[in-house]
Amino acid sequence: MSQDSNPAVYFNCQLCGECCSSWNIPIETHKAEQLLQKAWVQQRLASTRRALSPQSAEIYRIPLTDENVCVFLAPDKRCLIEVNEGLALKPHECKRFPFATVRMPDGTARHDTSAACKSISEKLLLAFQPILPKTTAHPSQPADDTAIQDSQAWLEDIGDFPARVQVSAFKTMDWQHYMAIRQTWQRWFEEDNLSAEQALAHVQASLNPSGHSVSPQLLKPKPWLNQLVTCCFLRKPYRTLSLLSLLTGGTYHDSRLFGEPVALRAQAQVFWHPDHERHLKAFLYNLLCRNRLLSAGGSAESLIAMAGIAALLVRWYAKALASLQGEGQTCQTDVATAIRLVERYYTGHQPRFFHFFMGRFKSGVLLKVLAASQTM
């Protein structure tokens, strides 16, 4: 069974507030300007000593409080914009989260889900099933795509899935053929004796059956090359100094992600528990099923390359989180948190990170590097 044919599960917001923390949420300029005319907004900004300022002609960025949460997040984790103004002035990014929707060539809608949501990263990913939103009118009843489109404002920027999918630099595939191939992928990610990288190798081979592919049975990690690739893609808060610190085995400190520096030698000694491989594979499978990224001009090869880097990053961040707590091995909470970090800052539905892989040749070259880092 695949994500495309399994019975769906339905998402309900748990009001944890995590998606409203640690990053400045974008809000459309016309909404921000209307909010600034509201007395309650002026009072809120004054009481928190914050300002709502434009970042560009199109968007403002909502400031964070001293507690590192959205200035409009109430103590009970409700959105003050929605409480006071309804959905009309709520940022589109918030209205649609954790979904991005694509209209398929046959007219149906498919909903990608973001693992930046705590509930999805900890529980729903592991179901290997499509996750759908509830309608606002009937939250307790499953809804078909037509009802969802009629009732959900976050569908205002729905994208169109291409009739022919870009597979690689010079290869396209009919969308129905591509979806049929994709239905075979889930069994590899659910196979206990396959690592995340081995499952990805199977996926790559399925799209290029007549081309050269690394045999998943021969995969064996090269830690030094994996580490080098990971260092190249980690965020560089101090630019060149960050990379030098990473390569020399000193410390790494990204204040957006960690409260204190990560001692790299201690991080490298943390054991990745094999029980967590399934959680990582569930995330990668979710990435590979991102229809929105294909509708934005990406290729299937781009998705695979991004998933390969995401696997390295999740392992790195999970070990970093464990080392900061003085633990010698990862736990499931470390892995779920690492998935949310990678999703928020690297992958997502429309990430700047993904643009790197959308070039005609970059993805192919990177896939060869990733294969080399795993081959005996």
N, C-alpha and C positions, 0 to 999 in steps of 0.2 A: 504494500500500500504506500501511497505517496502523500505529500502535503496537499496535492491537488485532488485526491480522491478520498481521503480520510474524512470521517464526520468532523464537523467544525466544533471548536470550543469557543465560548463567548467571554469577552474581556469585561471586567468591571473594575473601575478605579478604586483602589484601596485607601486613597487619601493619605499616602505616606509622605507626600511633599518632596520626595527626593528629586523628581524631575524639575522642581522649582528652585533647586539649589545649585550653587557652584558655577553657574554660568549666567551671563547677561542675555536674557531672552530678547529676541528681536520683536518689535511691534511696528506695524505699518504706520507711516507718517500721519495719514489722515486720522487714524484711531488715536495716536498719541496726542495730536493737537486737540482733538475733541475732549480727551480725558483731562488735559491741562486746564480746560475751562470749568471742570467740576470742583466744587468746594471741598468735597471729601478727599479728592486727590491732592489738592494743595495742602490740606491739613496733614495728610499721610506723609507727603514728601518733607514737609516742615518738621514733623515730629521725629522723622528718621534722619533728618539732615542730609537728604539726598536730592538729586536733580534728575529730571527726565530730559535728556538732551539728544539731539539728532546725531546719528553717525554718518548718514548720507542723505541724499534727497528723498530716498525711498523708505528708509527705516530709522527708527530710534532704537536705543538699547535700554532696557529696563534695568535700573541699578540694583545692586545687592545690598542688604543690610549688614550690620556688623556681625550678624550671625551667619553670613554667607548664604542667605536665601533671598528670593525675589522680594522686592519692597512691597509688593501687593499680595504676599502670602499671609493669611491670617493665622493666629495661633492654633486654630482648630484645623489647619491645613486646607481651608477653602480659599478659592481665588476671590479677592475683594472686588476685582473688576466684574466677575460674573455675578457676585452677590449683589452689587450695586447697580450694574448696568445690563446684566444679562449677557448673552453671547455676542451681541452686535459689536462691542468694542474690545472683546477679548482677542489677544494676538492669535493670528491664524496658526502659528507654530504650536500654541497651546491647545487650540480647538481640535486639531487633528491628531495630536499625540495620543497614543503611540502608533498611529497608523499613517500610511501613505497609500493612496488608491490609484489603480490603473484600470482603464477601460480596455478590455481585450478586443481583438478584431471581430469576435462574434457578438459584441455588445454587452457581455457580462462584465461585472466589476470584480477585481481581486484586490485584497487588502494586505499589503506588507505590514509587518509589525516590527517595532523597534525594541531591541534588547536593552536600551537605556532605561526602560521601565523596570522597576524593581520586581513587580509581580511577574512580568514576562520572563525576566532573566532567571528568577529563582524557581519558577514553577511551570509556566505554560510552555516554555521552550522544550522542556523535556517530554512533552506529549507528542512531539513530532506531528502535530496536526495544525491545519489552518486556524487562525484566531480571528474572530470577527467581532466588531463592536455591537453593543446593544443599541437599539433605537432609543431616542429620548422619550418617545410616546409610550412604548411598551417595554420597559427595561427587563421584565421577567420572561419575555417570550422571544424565541429565536426569530430572526427577521431575514427575509430574502434580500438580495442586492437592490431590488427596486425600492423596497421600503426604506432601506438605509440611504439610498441616494436622495429620496424625497425628504428625509428628516434630518440629515446631518449637514450642517453648514461647512464642516471641514472638507467637504468634497469639492469646494469651489475651484481648486487647482488640479483636478483630476487629470492625469496624463493618459496618453494613448500608447498602448503596446504596439510595437512595429509588426507589420504583416510578415516581414522577413527579419529574423533576428541576426544581428552581427555576431558571428561565432568567434572569428579571429580577424587579423588584419585584412585578409582578402577572401574570407569565406562567410557566406550568409546561409541561413536555413529557414525554410518555411516555419511559421510559428507553431503550427500544429505538430510538425515533426519534432521541433525542439521540445515542446511540452511533453510529447510521448517519451522522448529520451530522458527528460528530467524526472519522470515518474519512476525510473529505475534507481535513482540516486539514494533514496532513503535507506534502502537495505544495507548499503555500504556504511552509512553513518551509524546504523544501529548494530552493525556487526561488532561483537565484543573483541574479536581478535585482530581488528584493524585499528591502527592509530588514526588520528585526524589527518595526518599527511598521506597515509596510505589510501584513505577514503577519497581525498582530493585527487590523488593520482588516478584512481578508477574513474572519477568524474571527467578528468581531462581526456583520458583514453576513450571514453564513451562518445565524446564530441569529435574525436579525430581517429576513428577506428582504423584508417589506413596509414596513419602517420606514425612517426617514432614516439614512443612513450616509455617512461621509466616503469619497469615492472614493480608493482607495489610489494611483491614478495622480496625484492632485493633492497628495499629501503632501510637505511640505517643512518641515524642522525650523525652529522659532523658538528659537534658542539661549537667549535671555534667559528665556523662559517655561519651557523645559526645566530651566534652572538653578534657577529659583525653585521649581518643583515638587520637584526633587531635594533642595534645601536643606530643604524642609519635612519630608521623610521621612528624612533622615539622622539617625542617632542623635544625641542632644543630651547628651553627657556633662557639659556645663556649663550646661545648660538655656538660659536666655535669652542668655547670653553666647556660647554656641555659635552660635546663629542669627545674632546680630549680627556675629560674626566671619565667618560664611559669606557674609552679605549684603554686607559691606564689603570682601570680597576679601582678608582677612588670612590667618590660619592656622587650621587645623582639626586638633585632636589628640584622637583617641579611643584611649586607651592600651590598650583591649582589642583594637584592630585594628592599630594602627601603633606602632612603636617610637619615632617622632619626629613632630613636627608636620608637617602637609602645607601647603606654601606654595601658596595657592589660585591665585595668578596663574600660577605655573609649571605647576600641574595643568591649568589651563584651556588652556594652549598645547600640551598633548600631543595628538598626532594619533592618532585611533582608526583602526587599520589595517582596511580593508574586508575583508581575508582572515579577520578574526575574527568577522564577522557571522554566519557559519554556526554557530560555537560558541555564540554568544548565542542564536540562534534555536532551537538544540537544547535549551537550558535552558528557554526559554519554552514550547516544545512540551511538555516534561516537566511543567512547572507546570500547563499547561492539561489535562493528562491525570491530574491528582490526584483520584482517586475519593474518597479519604478526606476531603478538604475538602468535597466535595459531600455526603458522608454526615454531616458534622458540622453541616449546616444552611446552607452557603454556596450561592451561586447561580453559574451559568455566567458571568454578568456580573461577579460578584465576582472570579472567577478571571482574567478578562480584564483587569480594572482592576489587580489585583495584578501580573499579568504586565507590564502597561505600566509600572508603577512599578519593578518589578524590572529591566526593560531600562535605565531611566535610571540606577539604582543600580549595575548592573554596569559600565556605561560609566564612571561617575564613579570607582568604586573601581579599575578597571583603569588609568585615567589617573593616579590618585593613586599607585598602586604604581609605575608607570613613572616618575613625576616624582621619587619618593623615591630612585630609582636613577639619577637624572640622565639619563634617556632621553627622547628627543623623540617617541617613538611607542610604542604598546602592543605587547607580544609575547604569544604564546599563553599563556605561563605566567601573565602578569598577568591575562588574561581568566579562566583556569581558577581562579586564586586568588580573583578578584573574585566569581565565581559561588559559590564555597564560602562566602565571607563573607556574601553576600546570602542564601544559603540558610540559613546558621546563625543569623543575627540578624534576618532579616526574613520569610522565607517558611516553608519546612519543612512537615511534615505537619499539625501542630496549633499553628500559630504565634499568638502574641498579635497580631502584625501583621495577620493575616488577619481578626481580629475587626473591625477598622476597616471592612473592605469588606463585612461581612455585613449592615449596615443596609439597610433597604429602599430608601433614596434615595442613600446615599453613593456607591455604585458607579456609578450612572447619572450623577451630577454629575461624578465624577472622570473618567469616560470622556469626557464632553464637554470637560473641561479638557484632557485629553490630546490629544483630537482637535484642539482649538484650537491647541495648542502645535505641531502638525505641519502645519497647513493654511496654504497660501499666503495 
